[in-house]
Amino acid sequence: MPFMEERKKDHINLAFESQAFLQDIDRRFFYEPMLSAHPGNGIPETYFAGKTLRLPMWVSSMTGGTRMAGTINRNLARACREFGMGMGLGSCRIIMNDDRHFPDFDMRDVIGDELPLYANLGINQLEIALRDKQLDLIEGLVEKLRADGLMVHVNPFQEWFQPEGDRLERPAIESVQALLEKVKFPVVVKEVGQGMGYESLKALLQLPLAAVEFAAFGGTNFAKVELLRSDPAQQELFDPLAKIGHDATQMLDMVNLIVDAQPDAVKCKQLIISGGIKSFLDGFYLIKKSKLPAIYGQASGFLRHAQGDYSQLKEYVEYQIKGLKLAYAFLRIRD
């Protein structure tokens, strides 16, 4: 058959370009080709804060208040609806007191009622609202967005380096605790690109949060972003601080240790593993390794494909799904 002849020619021509080297082996997995057929659906449903995801994937918060935000958010929300993912909006600070940019964030009708959509504010805005007894502004934000809950991003290094940055007056954990005591909607806490250490993770996991999102070192680092906006002297002085953090694997190992050591003290029952997730294999490995129910999040990967025509983003997600199906069928993680 003609196509077979062409295929064999390809095999001959490409054989020398396809040599495998031992140093290239991904040693996180056992490859088990005997145990499954090629997958049909193959990806189990995942539950997140009372809603069902068809994919274990989360669109991590990334943009707010820019001219492109509306296009990006609509493309992302459309992809979430089509493929069954959850979504965290970028910082919603700009629409707390001014609705001019509200259409750029109003994604409930796009994503639909069945999937999770979370508003997003920084820890400084939360601290100020609590201090000034204006928590109604945050509750109003969640309500007008018809969001399922609120993501609080914790970013002390970013704020310190930012020329216009705010200053925290109390530990972030105290503000999060106060918020949980006063609101009924679910709350997620995340970092912004450097991750968190053992004690911070332990303190958060002991709170009744809907989830902790890692935003670990290895993806976009917003402390670094702010340094690049600053003067050269400050860049040189503070650059070592921007290189401090914890990657997703380190953070997951710490979470698993906490769960093993004090399982009864863990009140947060879900993780969003993000930060440096470059492929579906990274996400699959980490959620399978987690001792808490977990999904994986991406920001830059989605952002890269969400700024133009929707078809680019759709194709990107479809490739992710094909890869995940193969992973669930034929891979087992190594302990």
KEKE-3310 file (N, C-alpha, C; in steps of 0.2 Angstrom, whole numbers, plus 5000, padded with zeros to 4 digits):
npx = (5004:5003:5004:5011:5023:5028:5029:5038:5049:5051:5054:5067:5074:5073:5078:5092:5091:5083:5089:5090:5096:5103:5104:5093:5082:5066:5065:5055:5045:5037:5036:5022:5018:5010:4998:4987:4974:4975:4969:4952:4941:4948:4953:4950:4936:4937:4935:4932:4930:4916:4912:4913:4927:4931:4944:4960:4964:4969:4966:4978:4978:4982:4981:4976:4967:4973:4974:4973:4966:4953:4951:4960:4955:4942:4945:4951:4941:4932:4938:4939:4926:4923:4932:4931:4938:4944:4945:4955:4954:4964:4971:4959:4958:4957:4943:4936:4931:4927:4919:4923:4931:4925:4918:4929:4932:4921:4916:4907:4896:4902:4910:4901:4889:4893:4906:4921:4925:4935:4937:4950:4962:4975:4985:4988:4977:4967:4971:4970:4956:4951:4956:4950:4937:4930:4925:4914:4916:4924:4916:4906:4913:4915:4902:4897:4904:4899:4907:4914:4921:4935:4952:4967:4981:4998:5011:5024:5037:5036:5028:5037:5047:5041:5039:5027:5022:5013:5013:5014:5006:5004:5006:5003:4996:4987:4978:4972:4966:4957:4949:4943:4935:4925:4918:4908:4910:4921:4939:4954:4972:4987:5004:5015:5025:5036:5034:5031:5038:5040:5034:5025:5016:5012:5005:4994:4988:4982:4971:4953:4953:4948:4958:4975:4986:5001:5010:5023:5042:5049:5041:5033:5040:5035:5042:5054:5049:5045:5057:5063:5057:5062:5075:5092:5102:5094:5090:5102:5105:5094:5092:5097:5087:5076:5079:5076:5067:5054:5052:5039:5040:5047:5039:5028:5033:5035:5022:5016:5024:5019:5005:5007:5013:5004:4989:4976:4976:4975:4966:4963:4959:4963:4974:4981:4993:5005:5017:5030:5026:5028:5023:5011:5015:5023:5012:5004:5013:5015:5002:4998:5007:5004:4998:4986:4970:4972:4974:4982:4990:4992:4999:5008:5009:4995:4993:5001:4995:4983:4981:4977:4968:4955:4956:4970:4972:4963:4968:4980:4976:4969:4980:4986:4977:4977:4990:4989:4979:4987:4996:4989:4985:4997:5007:5015:5019:5036:5040)
npy = (4994:5011:5021:5014:5012:5025:5028:5019:5023:5036:5031:5026:5037:5045:5038:5040:5052:5050:5044:5037:5042:5038:5048:5055:5049:5050:5048:5048:5039:5023:5014:5006:4996:4985:4984:4991:4996:5007:5023:5028:5039:5040:5049:5052:5060:5075:5082:5098:5108:5106:5106:5098:5093:5090:5088:5087:5100:5117:5134:5145:5160:5175:5188:5205:5220:5225:5230:5219:5210:5207:5199:5189:5183:5179:5170:5160:5156:5151:5140:5133:5130:5122:5111:5107:5113:5122:5139:5153:5170:5184:5197:5206:5218:5231:5232:5233:5245:5252:5250:5251:5242:5230:5221:5214:5205:5198:5183:5173:5169:5165:5154:5146:5139:5127:5125:5129:5146:5158:5173:5185:5193:5202:5199:5211:5219:5212:5214:5227:5229:5222:5229:5242:5239:5235:5224:5221:5225:5216:5205:5209:5210:5197:5193:5200:5196:5183:5173:5158:5158:5165:5169:5172:5180:5179:5189:5195:5198:5203:5215:5222:5225:5232:5247:5255:5248:5240:5239:5226:5225:5215:5198:5187:5176:5178:5188:5179:5170:5178:5182:5169:5167:5176:5175:5166:5160:5149:5149:5151:5150:5157:5158:5169:5164:5160:5151:5142:5138:5125:5128:5139:5132:5122:5130:5135:5123:5119:5126:5129:5129:5130:5126:5125:5134:5131:5140:5139:5140:5142:5145:5159:5172:5184:5193:5194:5200:5213:5218:5219:5230:5240:5252:5250:5249:5244:5232:5225:5224:5217:5206:5193:5189:5187:5175:5165:5152:5139:5124:5115:5101:5100:5107:5099:5087:5092:5095:5082:5076:5084:5080:5066:5067:5074:5070:5072:5086:5092:5102:5108:5101:5100:5103:5114:5112:5121:5131:5131:5120:5113:5104:5091:5080:5084:5089:5077:5068:5075:5077:5063:5059:5066:5066:5072:5076:5082:5095:5101:5117:5129:5144:5153:5144:5143:5157:5160:5155:5161:5174:5177:5171:5160:5147:5143:5142:5131:5121:5119:5115:5103:5095:5093:5086:5074:5069:5068:5057:5046:5046:5042:5030:5022:5025:5024:5031:5032:5029)
npz = (5000:4996:5006:5016:5011:5010:5023:5028:5021:5028:5040:5038:5034:5045:5056:5060:5066:5077:5088:5104:5120:5135:5145:5142:5147:5155:5172:5181:5179:5177:5162:5155:5144:5142:5149:5145:5133:5119:5124:5126:5132:5145:5155:5172:5180:5191:5207:5213:5226:5227:5213:5197:5187:5171:5166:5175:5177:5179:5175:5179:5188:5179:5172:5173:5171:5160:5142:5134:5142:5142:5130:5132:5144:5140:5130:5137:5147:5138:5133:5145:5147:5136:5138:5151:5163:5177:5183:5188:5190:5185:5195:5203:5208:5201:5198:5210:5215:5203:5189:5175:5169:5171:5161:5156:5165:5168:5167:5169:5162:5150:5154:5160:5172:5178:5181:5190:5195:5200:5209:5212:5223:5230:5245:5252:5248:5255:5268:5270:5268:5279:5289:5288:5289:5278:5272:5265:5252:5246:5247:5239:5227:5224:5223:5212:5201:5201:5206:5212:5223:5231:5227:5235:5233:5239:5241:5246:5243:5230:5232:5239:5231:5221:5213:5216:5227:5240:5258:5270:5286:5295:5298:5284:5286:5297:5292:5282:5291:5297:5287:5283:5295:5293:5281:5269:5257:5247:5249:5242:5243:5236:5231:5221:5212:5218:5227:5243:5259:5272:5284:5281:5273:5281:5291:5282:5278:5289:5290:5285:5270:5253:5244:5242:5232:5223:5215:5212:5212:5196:5186:5180:5189:5200:5208:5202:5190:5195:5199:5187:5182:5190:5195:5189:5200:5211:5205:5205:5218:5224:5217:5221:5231:5223:5218:5227:5233:5231:5222:5213:5215:5227:5236:5235:5241:5254:5258:5258:5268:5279:5279:5282:5294:5303:5300:5305:5308:5296:5287:5275:5260:5247:5233:5221:5210:5204:5194:5185:5178:5164:5155:5151:5157:5168:5176:5177:5184:5196:5202:5203:5213:5224:5241:5244:5237:5220:5207:5192:5188:5176:5169:5160:5149:5145:5143:5132:5121:5121:5117:5104:5091:5095:5091:5092:5105:5108:5101:5108:5120:5116:5113:5125:5131:5124:5127:5141:5141:5136:5146:5158:5153:5151:5159:5175:5191:5198:5215)
capx = (5000:5007:5006:5015:5030:5030:5030:5045:5055:5052:5057:5074:5077:5073:5081:5098:5089:5079:5093:5089:5102:5102:5103:5087:5076:5062:5065:5049:5039:5038:5032:5019:5014:5006:4992:4981:4973:4975:4963:4946:4941:4954:4955:4945:4934:4940:4931:4935:4926:4909:4911:4916:4931:4932:4951:4963:4968:4967:4969:4980:4977:4988:4981:4970:4968:4977:4970:4972:4963:4946:4952:4963:4950:4936:4947:4952:4935:4929:4942:4937:4919:4923:4935:4930:4943:4943:4949:4956:4955:4969:4970:4952:4958:4955:4936:4933:4928:4926:4916:4924:4935:4921:4917:4935:4932:4914:4917:4903:4892:4906:4913:4895:4888:4895:4913:4923:4927:4937:4940:4957:4964:4981:4985:4987:4970:4963:4973:4967:4949:4949:4958:4946:4931:4926:4925:4909:4919:4927:4910:4902:4917:4914:4895:4895:4907:4896:4912:4912:4925:4941:4959:4971:4988:5002:5017:5027:5043:5034:5026:5043:5051:5037:5039:5020:5020:5010:5017:5010:5007:5003:5008:4998:4991:4982:4973:4968:4962:4951:4944:4939:4930:4920:4915:4905:4912:4927:4945:4961:4978:4992:5010:5015:5030:5042:5032:5031:5041:5037:5030:5019:5012:5009:5000:4989:4984:4978:4965:4948:4953:4946:4964:4982:4989:5008:5013:5030:5047:5050:5037:5034:5042:5033:5047:5058:5045:5045:5064:5065:5054:5065:5081:5098:5105:5089:5090:5108:5105:5089:5091:5098:5081:5071:5081:5075:5060:5053:5049:5033:5042:5049:5033:5023:5036:5033:5014:5016:5027:5014:5000:5009:5014:4998:4984:4970:4976:4975:4959:4963:4959:4964:4980:4982:5000:5007:5023:5035:5023:5029:5020:5006:5019:5024:5006:5002:5017:5014:4995:4998:5012:5001:4993:4980:4968:4976:4974:4988:4988:4997:4998:5011:5007:4989:4993:5005:4990:4976:4981:4974:4962:4954:4958:4977:4971:4959:4973:4985:4972:4968:4986:4987:4972:4980:4995:4986:4976:4992:4999:4984:4985:5003:5013:5015:5025:5040:5040)
capy = (5000:5017:5025:5010:5013:5031:5028:5015:5028:5040:5028:5025:5044:5048:5034:5042:5058:5048:5040:5038:5042:5036:5054:5058:5045:5053:5043:5049:5035:5016:5014:4999:4995:4979:4984:4995:4997:5014:5026:5032:5045:5039:5054:5052:5067:5077:5086:5104:5113:5105:5106:5093:5095:5084:5087:5089:5106:5123:5140:5149:5168:5178:5195:5209:5227:5227:5231:5212:5206:5204:5194:5183:5180:5176:5164:5155:5154:5147:5134:5129:5127:5117:5105:5105:5115:5127:5145:5158:5176:5188:5202:5210:5225:5236:5233:5233:5252:5255:5245:5252:5236:5224:5216:5210:5200:5195:5177:5167:5167:5161:5147:5142:5138:5120:5125:5134:5152:5161:5180:5185:5199:5202:5199:5218:5222:5209:5217:5234:5228:5220:5235:5247:5236:5235:5217:5220:5227:5209:5201:5212:5208:5190:5192:5203:5192:5177:5169:5153:5160:5170:5167:5177:5179:5181:5192:5201:5201:5207:5221:5226:5227:5236:5255:5257:5242:5241:5236:5222:5227:5209:5192:5185:5170:5181:5190:5174:5167:5183:5181:5163:5168:5181:5174:5159:5157:5146:5153:5148:5155:5155:5162:5172:5162:5158:5145:5143:5134:5120:5131:5142:5126:5119:5134:5135:5117:5118:5131:5126:5132:5126:5124:5129:5134:5132:5145:5137:5143:5138:5148:5166:5175:5191:5197:5196:5205:5219:5220:5221:5237:5245:5254:5245:5248:5240:5225:5221:5223:5212:5200:5186:5187:5184:5168:5161:5149:5131:5122:5111:5095:5102:5109:5093:5083:5095:5094:5075:5075:5087:5075:5060:5068:5076:5070:5075:5093:5095:5104:5110:5095:5100:5106:5116:5112:5125:5134:5127:5115:5114:5099:5087:5075:5087:5089:5071:5066:5078:5075:5056:5059:5070:5063:5076:5077:5088:5096:5105:5123:5132:5151:5155:5140:5145:5164:5161:5153:5164:5181:5179:5167:5154:5140:5141:5139:5125:5116:5118:5110:5096:5091:5092:5080:5068:5067:5065:5051:5041:5045:5038:5023:5018:5027:5023:5035:5029:5031)
capz = (5000:4995:5012:5020:5008:5012:5030:5029:5019:5033:5046:5036:5034:5052:5061:5064:5070:5083:5093:5111:5124:5142:5149:5141:5150:5161:5177:5185:5177:5174:5156:5156:5138:5142:5153:5143:5126:5117:5128:5123:5136:5149:5160:5177:5182:5197:5210:5216:5230:5225:5206:5194:5182:5166:5166:5181:5175:5181:5172:5185:5188:5176:5170:5175:5170:5154:5136:5131:5147:5140:5125:5135:5149:5136:5127:5143:5150:5133:5134:5151:5146:5131:5140:5158:5167:5182:5181:5192:5186:5187:5200:5201:5211:5197:5197:5216:5215:5197:5184:5168:5166:5173:5156:5155:5171:5169:5163:5171:5156:5146:5157:5162:5179:5181:5182:5195:5193:5206:5209:5214:5226:5234:5252:5254:5248:5260:5275:5270:5269:5286:5294:5287:5290:5271:5269:5260:5245:5244:5246:5233:5221:5222:5221:5205:5196:5201:5207:5217:5229:5231:5227:5239:5231:5244:5237:5250:5239:5224:5234:5242:5225:5216:5215:5219:5231:5247:5264:5275:5293:5299:5294:5279:5289:5301:5287:5279:5296:5299:5281:5284:5300:5291:5274:5268:5251:5247:5248:5240:5244:5232:5230:5214:5208:5222:5231:5250:5263:5276:5290:5278:5270:5287:5293:5278:5277:5295:5289:5281:5264:5248:5241:5242:5225:5224:5211:5214:5208:5190:5181:5180:5195:5200:5211:5196:5186:5198:5199:5180:5181:5194:5193:5189:5207:5215:5202:5207:5225:5227:5213:5225:5234:5218:5216:5233:5233:5232:5216:5214:5218:5234:5239:5236:5246:5261:5259:5259:5275:5284:5279:5285:5301:5307:5296:5308:5308:5289:5286:5268:5257:5239:5230:5214:5209:5198:5195:5182:5175:5157:5151:5154:5160:5174:5179:5179:5189:5203:5205:5205:5218:5230:5245:5244:5230:5217:5200:5191:5185:5171:5167:5154:5143:5142:5141:5126:5116:5122:5115:5098:5089:5100:5088:5094:5112:5108:5098:5113:5125:5114:5113:5132:5133:5121:5131:5147:5140:5136:5153:5162:5151:5150:5164:5183:5194:5203:5222)
cpx = (5004:5009:5011:5022:5032:5033:5037:5051:5056:5056:5065:5077:5078:5076:5087:5096:5085:5082:5091:5095:5100:5100:5097:5081:5073:5061:5060:5044:5042:5033:5029:5015:5010:5000:4986:4980:4974:4968:4958:4946:4947:4956:4949:4943:4937:4935:4935:4930:4919:4908:4915:4920:4932:4940:4954:4967:4965:4970:4971:4979:4983:4987:4975:4972:4972:4972:4968:4968:4957:4947:4955:4958:4944:4939:4948:4946:4931:4932:4940:4930:4919:4926:4935:4935:4941:4947:4949:4957:4961:4967:4964:4952:4955:4947:4933:4929:4926:4924:4918:4927:4931:4920:4923:4936:4926:4913:4912:4898:4896:4908:4907:4895:4891:4902:4916:4927:4929:4940:4947:4959:4971:4980:4984:4980:4966:4965:4970:4959:4947:4951:4953:4938:4926:4926:4919:4911:4921:4921:4906:4906:4915:4907:4894:4898:4904:4901:4910:4916:4931:4948:4963:4978:4993:5009:5021:5034:5041:5032:5032:5047:5048:5037:5033:5018:5017:5014:5012:5012:5006:5005:5002:4993:4986:4976:4968:4964:4956:4946:4940:4934:4924:4916:4912:4907:4919:4933:4951:4966:4983:4998:5010:5022:5037:5040:5032:5035:5037:5032:5024:5014:5008:5003:4993:4985:4980:4972:4960:4948:4951:4952:4969:4984:4997:5011:5020:5035:5048:5046:5038:5035:5040:5038:5052:5055:5046:5052:5066:5062:5057:5072:5087:5101:5100:5089:5096:5108:5100:5088:5092:5091:5076:5073:5080:5068:5060:5050:5043:5035:5043:5043:5028:5026:5035:5026:5013:5018:5022:5008:5001:5010:5008:4992:4977:4970:4975:4968:4958:4964:4961:4971:4979:4990:5002:5014:5028:5032:5023:5026:5015:5009:5021:5018:5004:5006:5016:5007:4995:5002:5009:4997:4987:4977:4970:4974:4981:4986:4994:4994:5001:5009:5000:4989:4996:5000:4984:4975:4978:4968:4961:4956:4965:4976:4968:4964:4978:4982:4971:4974:4988:4983:4975:4985:4993:4983:4981:4995:4995:4984:4991:5008:5011:5021:5029:5040:5046)
cpy = (5006:5021:5021:5011:5019:5031:5024:5020:5033:5037:5027:5032:5047:5044:5037:5049:5056:5043:5042:5038:5042:5043:5057:5055:5049:5048:5044:5043:5028:5017:5007:4998:4989:4979:4988:4995:5005:5017:5029:5038:5045:5043:5054:5059:5068:5082:5092:5108:5112:5105:5100:5095:5089:5083:5090:5095:5112:5129:5145:5157:5171:5185:5199:5216:5229:5227:5224:5208:5203:5198:5188:5179:5176:5169:5158:5152:5150:5140:5130:5126:5121:5110:5103:5107:5121:5133:5150:5165:5180:5193:5206:5216:5230:5237:5233:5240:5255:5249:5246:5246:5229:5219:5212:5204:5196:5189:5171:5165:5163:5154:5143:5141:5132:5120:5130:5140:5156:5168:5180:5192:5197:5202:5206:5221:5219:5212:5223:5234:5226:5226:5240:5245:5237:5229:5216:5222:5220:5205:5203:5210:5201:5189:5195:5199:5185:5171:5164:5154:5165:5167:5173:5176:5183:5183:5197:5203:5205:5214:5225:5229:5232:5243:5257:5252:5244:5238:5232:5224:5221:5203:5190:5180:5173:5184:5185:5171:5171:5182:5175:5163:5172:5180:5167:5156:5154:5151:5149:5153:5152:5160:5165:5170:5160:5152:5147:5137:5130:5123:5135:5137:5123:5123:5135:5129:5115:5123:5127:5129:5127:5123:5128:5129:5135:5138:5145:5141:5139:5141:5155:5169:5182:5195:5199:5201:5212:5222:5222:5228:5242:5247:5249:5244:5243:5233:5222:5220:5217:5206:5193:5184:5184:5177:5163:5158:5141:5129:5117:5105:5095:5103:5103:5088:5086:5094:5086:5073:5078:5082:5069:5061:5070:5076:5073:5082:5096:5096:5106:5103:5095:5105:5108:5117:5115:5128:5130:5121:5116:5109:5095:5082:5077:5087:5082:5068:5069:5077:5068:5055:5062:5065:5066:5076:5083:5088:5100:5111:5125:5140:5153:5151:5142:5152:5164:5159:5157:5171:5183:5175:5161:5148:5138:5139:5132:5119:5114:5113:5103:5092:5089:5086:5074:5065:5064:5058:5045:5040:5041:5031:5019:5020:5026:5027:5030:5032:5035)
cpz = (5000:5002:5017:5017:5010:5019:5032:5027:5025:5039:5044:5037:5041:5057:5064:5068:5076:5088:5100:5115:5132:5146:5148:5144:5156:5166:5182:5184:5176:5167:5155:5149:5137:5145:5151:5135:5125:5120:5123:5127:5141:5154:5165:5178:5189:5200:5213:5219:5227:5218:5203:5188:5177:5165:5173:5180:5177:5177:5177:5183:5184:5174:5172:5174:5164:5148:5133:5136:5145:5135:5128:5140:5145:5133:5132:5146:5144:5133:5140:5150:5141:5134:5147:5163:5172:5180:5187:5188:5189:5192:5198:5205:5207:5196:5204:5217:5209:5192:5177:5165:5168:5167:5155:5160:5171:5164:5165:5166:5151:5148:5159:5170:5183:5183:5187:5192:5199:5205:5212:5217:5230:5241:5255:5254:5253:5267:5275:5271:5276:5290:5294:5287:5284:5268:5264:5253:5242:5242:5240:5227:5219:5220:5214:5200:5196:5202:5212:5223:5227:5231:5230:5237:5236:5241:5240:5246:5233:5226:5236:5236:5221:5218:5218:5224:5238:5252:5269:5282:5298:5295:5290:5282:5293:5297:5284:5284:5297:5293:5282:5289:5298:5285:5274:5262:5252:5246:5247:5241:5240:5233:5223:5211:5211:5227:5239:5254:5268:5281:5287:5276:5276:5290:5289:5278:5284:5295:5284:5274:5259:5244:5243:5235:5226:5221:5212:5210:5202:5185:5181:5188:5196:5204:5206:5191:5188:5198:5192:5178:5185:5191:5193:5196:5211:5212:5204:5214:5227:5223:5216:5228:5229:5216:5222:5232:5233:5225:5218:5217:5225:5238:5240:5241:5253:5263:5261:5266:5280:5284:5283:5293:5306:5302:5299:5308:5301:5288:5278:5264:5249:5238:5223:5213:5203:5199:5191:5179:5167:5152:5155:5158:5167:5179:5182:5184:5196:5206:5207:5212:5225:5234:5247:5237:5227:5210:5199:5187:5181:5170:5161:5148:5140:5139:5134:5120:5116:5120:5108:5096:5093:5097:5090:5101:5112:5106:5104:5119:5123:5114:5120:5134:5130:5125:5138:5147:5140:5142:5157:5160:5152:5155:5171:5186:5198:5210:5223)
residu = (MET:PRO:PHE:MET:GLU:GLU:ARG:LYS:LYS:ASP:HIS:ILE:ASN:LEU:ALA:PHE:GLU:SER:GLN:ALA:PHE:LEU:GLN:ASP:ILE:ASP:ARG:ARG:PHE:PHE:TYR:GLU:PRO:MET:LEU:SER:ALA:HIS:PRO:GLY:ASN:GLY:ILE:PRO:GLU:THR:TYR:PHE:ALA:GLY:LYS:THR:LEU:ARG:LEU:PRO:MET:TRP:VAL:SER:SER:MET:THR:GLY:GLY:THR:ARG:MET:ALA:GLY:THR:ILE:ASN:ARG:ASN:LEU:ALA:ARG:ALA:CYS:ARG:GLU:PHE:GLY:MET:GLY:MET:GLY:LEU:GLY:SER:CYS:ARG:ILE:ILE:MET:ASN:ASP:ASP:ARG:HIS:PHE:PRO:ASP:PHE:ASP:MET:ARG:ASP:VAL:ILE:GLY:ASP:GLU:LEU:PRO:LEU:TYR:ALA:ASN:LEU:GLY:ILE:ASN:GLN:LEU:GLU:ILE:ALA:LEU:ARG:ASP:LYS:GLN:LEU:ASP:LEU:ILE:GLU:GLY:LEU:VAL:GLU:LYS:LEU:ARG:ALA:ASP:GLY:LEU:MET:VAL:HIS:VAL:ASN:PRO:PHE:GLN:GLU:TRP:PHE:GLN:PRO:GLU:GLY:ASP:ARG:LEU:GLU:ARG:PRO:ALA:ILE:GLU:SER:VAL:GLN:ALA:LEU:LEU:GLU:LYS:VAL:LYS:PHE:PRO:VAL:VAL:VAL:LYS:GLU:VAL:GLY:GLN:GLY:MET:GLY:TYR:GLU:SER:LEU:LYS:ALA:LEU:LEU:GLN:LEU:PRO:LEU:ALA:ALA:VAL:GLU:PHE:ALA:ALA:PHE:GLY:GLY:THR:ASN:PHE:ALA:LYS:VAL:GLU:LEU:LEU:ARG:SER:ASP:PRO:ALA:GLN:GLN:GLU:LEU:PHE:ASP:PRO:LEU:ALA:LYS:ILE:GLY:HIS:ASP:ALA:THR:GLN:MET:LEU:ASP:MET:VAL:ASN:LEU:ILE:VAL:ASP:ALA:GLN:PRO:ASP:ALA:VAL:LYS:CYS:LYS:GLN:LEU:ILE:ILE:SER:GLY:GLY:ILE:LYS:SER:PHE:LEU:ASP:GLY:PHE:TYR:LEU:ILE:LYS:LYS:SER:LYS:LEU:PRO:ALA:ILE:TYR:GLY:GLN:ALA:SER:GLY:PHE:LEU:ARG:HIS:ALA:GLN:GLY:ASP:TYR:SER:GLN:LEU:LYS:GLU:TYR:VAL:GLU:TYR:GLN:ILE:LYS:GLY:LEU:LYS:LEU:ALA:TYR:ALA:PHE:LEU:ARG:ILE:ARG:ASP)
# end
